[in-house]
Amino acid sequence: MDNQQRGIRNTIFVIVIFMAAVVCGFIWRMGQPVIMSKEELLVNGAVLLSTPRKFSDFELVDHNGDAFSLKNLNDQWSILFFAFTNCPDICPTTLSTLANMYSKLDVEEQKNLQVIMVSLDVERDTVDKLAGYVPYFHDEFVGVTGNRHFVRRLTAELNIAYSRVDIGVDNYTIDHSTQLLLINPNGHYHAFFKAPHTEIALRQTWRSIKALF
């Protein structure tokens, strides 16, 4: 009888160990990025450039008043969003989506990705105004403003279209492209994400692109 009970206990022990291994393996696989083909990325709104594109250096300033240039885009991935603080809908909605996406990355992933809002309205979007706006969505996000000539050249090189639209006396809005640009750790334009944006698609496609880099 003792041998029989011992055999049953050993069998149960082996089954429990096996089930634990299966569960651990499943959890590990769930944490791994889903590697997508170029076509699958496109279906999910991410467009890879055939060759990452270099672009000119620039001299802007972030919402803390510190200099911001091309070197700030080196050594980690960057998502650039060209927007403005007076935007009534698309800009805050997109920043909220980015905040939800970013918040659900793990700590190491967050260290490897920065989200930057570049203002298209440098006359009104001062450093102080950006400091009160961008961190509202996430305290790790960076707002950038500065010389309009640098912004104009940067947007031209990155294919971001925008134009000022007067809406009354001494008032205006800005029509602009809504894609999010992905800059790789070499500081090169690597891909872009088409609107409409969702946190799940952004997170999954970025993880896939990063894994293949």
Disulfide bonds with the S-S distance in Angstrom:
none
